[in-house]
Amino acid sequence: MRAVVVHRPGPEAEVEIVEVPTPQPGPGAIRIAVAAATVNPVDLMVRAGVGGTPFAAPRDRWGVGWDVAGTVDALGAGVTGFTVGQAVIGISDRLDVSLGAQADYVVLEAGNVAPAPVSVPPVQAATIPLNGLTAIQALDALDLTSTDTLLVTGAAGAVGGFAVELAAARGVRVIASASPADEGTVRALGATDFVPRHAALPDAVRALVPGGVDAALDAAALGPTTLAAVRGGGRFVSISVPNTPIPLRATVVRTVLVRADRAQLDQLVAHVDAGELTLRVAETLPLTSVEAAHKRLASGGLRGRLVLIP
């Protein structure tokens, strides 16, 4: 089968498509025939070897790709609740793997997989796992109530857009920060208020909410700038370790790193099938255009995910 890999991670690294044996599912695992796999910023991090730690152990190659939509191709021993041919979505939530989701087949633990939504095709379904789970886990970490005000930075991005829509569905007042051109988009997702991305964020937010918001999800990784818009004793969640600020003014600051969660995948799928979650695809490309897809993502400005089709 074909798989996208990196052999020498670093600033000049290239992604390659190689022919490898089709992986076999071990106990508790599922092999998925990939119908669609997204390209995410974490793929660029793997390629660049960011932080170095995922690449400390000797390895001939590192697999690329976290999100997948496809069909169950084979079941490992002990797997129940799935059938061969069933449409599924899944997440490969590890950096240190030799094969990722950008491939013809991928093997995942059963807990990383859920039945796919019935209302959308695989290209759209593949955009759910990584960014949807990140958003829902970040919102849960903020322990929001319907009386809270929430600031979401990067609100037009993949994580931010999901967070705006999911928080609004919980009855939370959402203040969205994004490019001025995206105001209509984030308001359509449920944002009550809007702050342009290049505005003086703390001042603009405090003009809307005197004293500052109760909570912030910093999807744009602005760090201290976003924290300054949160009231004393409020809550702050970052999804970027290097951009997590010091918890000043008795704020509760947390970093959320996504993890596979079958129950939460099921929640996200239910939202999609109920028409309550917007899935955005920027462009579809063949697997053979993975290098172009990575360059397009690195150039920025995307609204929605790039999706690779094997």
C-alpha positions, 0 to 999 in steps of 0.5 A, a space after each residue: 500500500 501507499 503511505 505518506 512518511 518523513 524519513 529525516 524530520 527537520 526544517 528541510 524535510 520532505 514528505 514522501 509516498 512510499 510502498 509498504 506492507 499493508 498493516 495488520 490489526 492486532 488485538 483490540 485494533 481496527 484496520 480502516 480502508 482510507 477514503 479521506 484523510 485531512 492535513 493539519 498543522 500537527 502534520 507540519 510539526 511532525 515533518 519539521 521534528 518540532 521539539 525533538 522528543 517524538 523523534 528521540 527513539 531510533 526509527 526509519 520513518 515517521 507516519 503522517 496524518 491524524 484524521 481519517 474517514 473510511 470503512 472497516 477493512 479488518 478487525 483485530 481479536 476482541 473487537 466488538 461493535 464494528 463490522 467489516 465494511 462499516 463507515 467510520 471516522 477515527 484519529 491517530 493521536 500519537 506522534 511516534 508512529 511509523 504509519 499515519 492516516 495519510 495512507 491507503 490503510 491505517 490501523 487504529 485502536 478501537 477506542 479511537 474509532 467511531 461510526 461515521 455520520 450518515 448525513 455527510 460524505 467521507 471528505 467532510 467526515 474526515 474533518 471531524 476527529 482532531 479539531 472536533 475533539 480538541 474543541 470539545 475537550 477545551 470547552 470541557 476544561 473551561 467548565 462553562 455554564 450558560 451564564 458565562 462569557 467566552 472569548 474564542 481567538 482564531 474563531 474562523 479556524 478549524 478548532 475555533 470554528 467548532 468551539 464557537 458552534 459547540 459553545 453557542 449550543 451550550 447557551 454560552 455568550 461567545 465573543 469571537 476574534 478573527 479576521 474582519 473578513 470572517 465576521 459573517 462566518 463566525 456570527 453564523 456559527 453562533 458568536 454573539 459578539 465580534 472583535 477584529 483580529 488586529 484590534 487591541 484585544 483586551 481593550 476591545 473585549 473589556 468594552 463588550 464585557 466590563 472586567 473581562 470574560 469569564 473564560 477564553 479558548 486561545 485557538 490562535 495561540 496569542 498567549 498573554 494577550 488573550 489572558 489579559 482579556 479574562 477577568 481575575 479568577 477566570 479560566 483560560 485554555 491554550 492548545 499550544 504548549 509554547 504559548 501557554 501563559 503564566 496564570 496571573 490574577 488567580 486565573 486558572 490556566 490549562 493546556 489541552 492536548 487532544 486525546 482519542 475519546 470514543 464517547 466524544 467522537 459519538 457526540 460530535 457525530 450526533 451533532 453533525 447528523 442533527 445539523 448542529 455542527 458545520 464541517 468545512 472543506 477548503 479543497 480536496 487533493 489526491 494523495 499524490 499531491 500531499 507535498 502541495 497540500 502541506 505547502 498550501 497549509 503552511 502558507 496560511 489563510 485556509 478556511 476549512 481543511 485540506 483533504 487527501 483522497 487515496 
